[in-house]
């Protein structure tokens, strides 16, 4: 997902909103909806910027692993199909 804000910037927004500002004020300042603020809070709430970097790294690694698994399963299906056609 492409976003206008870095993870660190989102964490700053959340901290301001939780500390002193109303959600509507944060939305107006950054040009985002209340739903976006609450989505960010659910993902980054209580997190420090270093935690966001770790989260981003884990998400990237997870995406790579999912691609590898999909490729493995696709190749495995092909090899099973080849085996079935040769034995039939």
N, C-alpha and C positions, 0 to 999 in steps of 0.2 A: 504494500500500500504506500503510495506517494503522499507525503504530507508537507505542508508549508512550514511546519515547525519541527525543530529537532526535539529529541526526547528530553534533553535538558531544559529546553524552553517550555515544554509542556509541563514539566515538573515545577518550574517556577510559577506558571499560571495556576496550577492546582494549589500550591502553597499560599499564593496571594488570596485565592478564592476562599480557602479554608480559614485563613487568618483574619482578614479584615474586609474583604470585598464581597459584594453580592454577586451571585452567578450572572445576573443580567448585566452588571457592569463589566465583568470579564468578557462576556460574549460580545458586547458592544465594542470594547477596546480592540479585541483581536479579530472581530468579524466572523465569529463562529456561533453555532447554535447551542442551546442548552444541552441538547442531546449529545453533542460532541464533547462538551465539558464533562458530562457524566460518564461518557465512554472513556475519556482520558483518565478520569478519577478511578474507574474500575480497573484500568490497566496499570496506572502509575501511582495510584494513591499510596502515600506513606513511603515512597521510594526515593532514594537519593540518586543524583546523577550517575554515580559509579554503578549503581544497581541497574540503571537503564542501559548502560553500555553492556553489562553482562547479559541482560535480557535480550538485547539486539543480537549479540554474538550467539546466544543459544537458539534464537529464532532462525538465524542464518544456518547454523549447523543442522537444525531440525529439518529445514527445507532441503538441504543437500541430502540428508539421510532418506527423506521421503522419496526424492528423485531416484536415489540408488535402489531403494526397495522396489519402486515401481518398475525400474529397468530390469532388476533381477527377476521379478515376478513375470514380466513380459517374456524374458528369455527362457525362463523355466517353462512357461506355457508352450512356447514354441518347441522346446525340446521334447516335451511330453507329446505334443501333436506329431512330431516327427517319429517318435518311438512307436506311437499307436499306428501310424500308417505303414511302418516297416514290418510290424508284427502281424498286421491284419492280412 
